[in-house]
């Protein structure tokens, strides 16, 4: 038996650490593989139209060869394992669960890829999934000279796998919860937001973002676009760049104006790359698509002033009018208050924003309105 049960605690602890610190994934996967008597391990994040891979240090060349030799999407081990998972099989799934000896003898993937790369028995399971489309399969590989994963070993390993599955599922739910919180926070500030995954498909959109669909925006097969062909091409290109594999600074794109079917003034779309997700299999989003009304600046600025500085609605209106260059007497008349009340309100705004003069306050408002 190759399993080292005494190493399970260390492997599980590293796995938990990797969820919070993605740079530890290779080390954590190797620790799990070592404890289970395997050469290495790989996590394959599966999205609706793409599959990634995070290998342990001993598996990089094999994973690279998998893509280079065209086996991504035609991996019979992955296919059989997913079939068994969907059929309700729990715990670690081994090669003997996937194939009979006769099937292995004629299996093309096994004979043309597994054996030439000197790999032997495999075992794996789905660590986490969301919406039935986002999956995180985990697989371990033994060398050809090693004995296959046996039933006694699987019985020992399954408690560790359950611990990893619970941690991964919690992490995925936490990420979705965080995405919803971020999206709705933007909406409260006057912007509507959608989060875009590495495949270019929508991962999440705020309630506010949805109201633009069928007017300024369309959604086709999980991808956001424009009803106007020229703008649709620009937006698609911007999304590809913003969600690409380049460093975040190279994924920056210019804002795009989105015409509305209704014919009224357009919206502004800004794609913002999300930094640091390339190594984090549970972060899901590569870019944020923020849609705002550039012609409704005052209401948006007022909400930002309230949210950022804790101004009351009346104080935010006064600050916004100062930013527009109005003098205090005109503001008092427009707000139907006395000049003395306007002065007291301005003093409160100064205290909350840290400004000392109206020019400083106007500068703060101007920066928020960009």
C-alpha positions in Angstrom: 0.0 0.0 0.0 1.4 3.4 -1.1 -0.9 5.6 0.9 0.6 7.5 3.8 -2.2 8.3 6.2 0.1 10.1 8.6 0.5 12.8 6.0 -3.2 13.5 5.5 -3.3 16.3 8.1 -0.5 18.2 6.5 -2.0 17.8 3.0 -5.4 18.9 4.2 -3.9 22.0 6.0 -2.0 23.0 2.9 -5.1 22.6 0.7 -7.0 25.0 3.0 -4.1 27.5 2.9 -4.1 27.4 -0.9 -7.8 28.5 -1.0 -6.7 31.7 0.6 -3.3 32.0 -1.0 -3.5 30.7 -4.7 0.2 30.7 -5.2 0.3 27.6 -2.9 -1.9 25.4 -5.2 1.0 23.5 -6.8 2.6 22.8 -3.4 -0.8 21.8 -1.9 -1.6 19.4 -4.8 1.7 17.8 -4.5 1.2 17.3 -0.7 -2.1 15.5 -1.4 -0.5 13.4 -4.1 2.4 12.4 -1.8 0.0 11.4 1.0 -2.0 9.3 -1.5 1.0 7.6 -3.0 0.7 9.3 -6.3 3.3 10.9 -8.6 1.3 14.2 -8.8 -2.1 15.8 -9.0 -4.0 18.3 -11.1 -7.1 20.4 -10.8 -9.0 21.0 -14.1 -11.4 24.0 -13.8 -14.1 23.3 -16.3 -16.2 26.2 -17.6 -19.1 26.0 -20.1 -16.7 26.4 -23.1 -13.2 26.0 -21.7 -11.1 23.9 -19.5 -8.0 25.0 -17.5 -5.4 23.1 -15.5 -3.4 23.7 -12.3 -0.8 20.9 -12.0 1.5 19.9 -9.1 5.2 20.4 -9.8 5.7 16.9 -11.1 2.8 17.1 -13.6 3.6 20.3 -15.7 5.0 18.4 -18.7 2.2 15.9 -18.8 -0.4 18.7 -18.6 1.4 20.7 -21.3 1.5 17.6 -23.5 -2.2 17.0 -23.0 -2.9 20.3 -24.7 -0.1 20.1 -27.3 -1.1 16.7 -28.5 -4.8 17.6 -28.7 -6.2 15.5 -25.9 -8.1 18.3 -24.1 -11.8 17.4 -24.5 -11.1 13.9 -25.7 -9.7 12.5 -22.4 -11.6 9.3 -21.9 -10.7 9.1 -18.2 -12.2 12.6 -17.6 -15.3 11.6 -19.7 -15.9 8.4 -17.8 -15.2 10.0 -14.4 -17.7 12.8 -15.2 -20.3 10.2 -16.3 -20.0 8.3 -13.0 -20.2 11.6 -11.1 -23.4 12.6 -12.8 -24.8 9.2 -12.2 -24.4 9.8 -8.5 -21.1 8.0 -7.6 -19.5 9.5 -4.5 -16.0 9.7 -3.3 -12.8 8.9 -5.1 -13.3 7.3 -8.6 -10.5 5.0 -9.7 -9.6 3.7 -13.1 -11.1 0.3 -12.3 -14.4 2.1 -11.7 -14.1 3.8 -15.1 -12.9 0.9 -17.3 -12.8 -2.9 -17.5 -9.4 -4.4 -18.3 -10.7 -5.2 -21.8 -11.8 -1.6 -22.4 -8.4 -0.3 -21.2 -6.6 -2.5 -23.7 -8.3 -0.8 -26.6 -8.8 2.7 -25.2 -7.1 5.2 -27.5 -6.3 7.8 -24.8 -4.8 5.2 -22.5 -2.6 3.6 -25.2 -1.6 6.7 -27.1 -1.1 9.1 -24.2 -1.1 7.5 -20.8 1.4 4.7 -21.6 3.8 6.8 -23.7 4.1 9.2 -20.8 4.8 6.4 -18.4 1.8 7.0 -16.3 -0.2 4.3 -14.6 -3.3 4.2 -12.5 -5.5 7.3 -11.9 -8.1 8.4 -9.3 -10.1 11.5 -8.9 -13.4 13.3 -8.1 -15.2 16.6 -8.6 -14.2 18.8 -5.7 -16.8 21.5 -6.3 -19.4 22.7 -8.8 -21.7 25.6 -9.4 -24.8 25.9 -11.5 -24.1 22.5 -13.1 -21.7 24.2 -15.6 -18.7 25.2 -13.5 -16.8 22.2 -12.2 -13.5 21.5 -10.5 -12.4 17.9 -11.1 -9.3 16.7 -9.2 -7.1 13.8 -10.5 -4.1 12.0 -9.2 -1.7 9.9 -11.3 0.6 7.1 -10.3 3.6 5.9 -12.3 3.3 2.9 -14.6 5.5 0.8 -12.2 3.3 1.5 -9.2 0.3 -0.7 -8.2 -3.2 0.7 -9.0 -5.3 2.5 -6.5 -7.0 -0.4 -4.6 -10.3 -0.5 -2.6 -8.5 -0.5 0.8 -6.5 2.6 -0.2 -9.7 4.3 -1.5 -11.4 3.7 1.8 -8.5 5.4 3.6 -8.3 8.3 1.1 -12.0 9.1 1.0 -12.2 10.9 4.4 -9.4 13.2 3.2 -11.2 13.8 -0.2 -14.4 14.7 1.7 -12.4 17.2 3.7 -11.0 18.7 0.5 -14.4 18.7 -1.2 -16.1 20.5 1.7 -13.3 23.2 1.7 -13.5 23.6 -2.1 -17.3 23.9 -2.0 -17.2 26.4 0.7 -14.6 28.5 -1.1 -16.7 28.5 -4.3 -19.8 29.6 -2.4 -17.8 32.3 -0.7 -16.5 33.6 -4.1 -20.1 33.7 -5.5 -21.2 35.5 -2.4 -18.4 38.0 -2.7 -19.2 38.6 -6.3 -22.8 39.4 -5.5 -21.8 41.8 -2.8 -19.3 43.6 -5.1 -21.9 43.8 -7.9 -24.7 45.2 -5.7 -22.3 47.7 -4.1 -21.5 49.1 -7.5 -25.2 49.3 -8.3 -25.8 51.3 -5.1 -23.2 53.8 -6.3 -25.1 54.2 -9.6 -23.3 51.8 -11.8 -24.5 48.4 -12.9 -22.0 45.5 -13.2 -21.5 42.1 -14.8 -18.6 39.8 -14.0 -17.0 38.0 -17.0 -15.1 34.7 -16.7 -12.0 33.7 -18.6 -14.0 32.1 -21.3 -15.8 35.5 -22.0 -19.1 34.3 -20.6 -21.1 36.0 -17.9 -20.4 34.7 -14.5 -22.8 37.1 -12.6 -24.7 40.3 -13.3 -26.4 42.7 -10.9 -30.1 43.3 -10.9 -29.4 46.7 -12.3 -27.3 45.3 -15.1 -30.2 43.1 -16.2 -32.5 46.1 -16.9 -30.2 47.1 -19.8 -30.7 43.8 -21.6 -32.8 44.0 -24.7 -32.2 47.8 -24.9 -28.5 48.7 -24.9 -27.3 45.1 -24.4 -28.1 41.6 -25.6 -27.0 38.2 -24.2 -26.3 35.4 -26.6 -25.2 32.0 -25.3 -24.1 33.4 -22.0 -22.1 36.3 -23.6 -22.9 39.9 -23.4 -23.0 42.1 -26.6 -24.7 44.9 -28.4 -27.7 44.9 -30.7 -25.7 47.2 -33.0 -23.2 45.1 -35.1 -20.3 47.6 -35.1 -20.6 48.2 -31.4 -21.0 44.4 -30.8 -17.7 43.8 -32.6 -16.0 46.5 -30.5 -17.4 45.1 -27.2 -16.5 41.5 -28.1 -12.9 42.5 -28.8 -12.7 44.5 -25.6 -14.0 41.5 -23.6 -11.5 39.2 -25.2 -8.7 41.6 -24.3 -9.9 42.3 -20.8 -10.3 38.6 -20.0 -7.1 37.4 -21.7 -4.0 35.9 -20.2 -1.8 39.0 -20.4 -0.8 41.0 -17.3 -3.7 43.2 -16.0 -2.1 46.5 -17.2 -2.0 45.1 -20.8 -5.7 44.1 -20.6 -7.0 47.6 -20.1 -9.4 48.8 -22.7 -11.1 52.1 -23.5 -14.7 52.8 -22.6 -17.4 52.1 -25.2 -20.6 54.0 -25.8 -23.6 51.6 -26.1 -26.5 52.9 -28.2 -30.0 52.0 -27.0 -32.8 50.5 -29.1 -35.1 53.1 -27.6 -33.0 55.8 -29.3 -32.3 57.9 -26.2 -28.8 58.9 -25.0 -26.3 56.0 -24.9 -24.8 54.2 -21.9 -21.1 53.9 -21.2 -19.4 50.5 -20.8 -16.1 50.2 -19.1 -14.2 46.8 -18.8 -12.0 46.5 -15.8 -9.5 43.6 -15.5 -9.6 41.7 -12.2 -6.1 41.3 -11.0 -4.7 38.0 -9.5 -7.3 35.5 -10.6 -5.1 33.6 -13.1 -3.8 31.3 -10.3 -7.0 31.2 -8.3 -9.3 28.4 -9.5 -12.2 29.6 -7.4 -12.2 33.3 -8.3 -14.1 32.7 -11.6 -14.2 36.3 -12.9 -11.4 37.8 -15.1 -13.0 41.2 -15.7 -15.9 43.4 -14.6 -18.1 45.1 -17.2 -19.4 48.3 -15.6 -22.3 50.1 -17.3 -23.2 53.6 -16.3 -25.2 56.6 -17.6 -22.7 59.3 -18.4 -25.6 61.8 -18.8 -26.9 61.1 -15.3 -23.8 62.2 -13.6 -25.3 64.3 -10.8 -27.5 61.6 -9.3 -24.6 59.1 -9.5 -22.2 61.6 -7.9 -24.6 62.3 -5.1 -24.8 58.6 -4.3 -21.1 58.3 -4.3 -20.7 61.3 -2.0 -23.2 59.7 0.5 -21.5 56.3 0.3 -17.8 57.5 0.5 -18.1 60.5 2.9 -21.3 59.7 4.8 -23.0 62.9 3.6 -26.8 63.2 4.0 -28.8 63.5 0.7 -29.2 67.3 1.3 -25.4 67.7 1.9 -24.6 65.6 -1.2 -26.8 67.9 -3.3 -25.1 71.0 -2.0 -21.6 69.5 -2.6 -22.6 68.4 -6.1 -23.9 71.9 -6.9 -20.6 73.4 -5.6 -18.8 71.0 -8.0 -20.9 72.4 -10.8 -19.7 75.9 -10.0 -22.8 77.3 -8.3 -22.4 79.9 -5.6 -23.9 79.4 -2.1 -26.6 82.0 -2.5 -27.9 80.4 -5.7 -27.8 77.0 -4.1 -29.8 78.2 -1.1 -32.4 79.6 -3.4 -32.6 76.4 -5.5 -32.8 74.3 -2.3 -35.4 76.6 -0.8 -33.3 77.1 2.4 -31.9 80.2 4.0 -28.3 81.3 3.3 -27.4 80.6 6.9 -28.7 77.1 6.6 -26.7 76.6 3.4 -23.5 77.9 5.3 -24.1 75.4 8.1 -24.7 72.6 5.6 -21.5 73.5 3.8 -19.5 73.5 7.1 -20.8 70.0 7.7 -19.7 68.9 4.3 -16.2 70.4 4.8 -15.9 68.4 8.1 -16.9 65.1 6.5 -14.9 65.5 3.3 -11.8 67.1 4.8 -12.1 70.1 2.4 -11.4 73.6 3.7 -12.5 75.7 0.8 -15.2 75.5 -1.9 -12.5 75.0 -4.6 -11.1 72.0 -2.7 -14.7 70.5 -2.4 -15.3 71.1 -6.2 -12.1 69.2 -6.9 -13.2 66.3 -4.8 -16.6 66.2 -6.6 -14.9 66.4 -10.0 -12.7 63.4 -9.3 -15.7 61.4 -8.2 -17.6 62.3 -11.4 -14.9 60.9 -13.7 
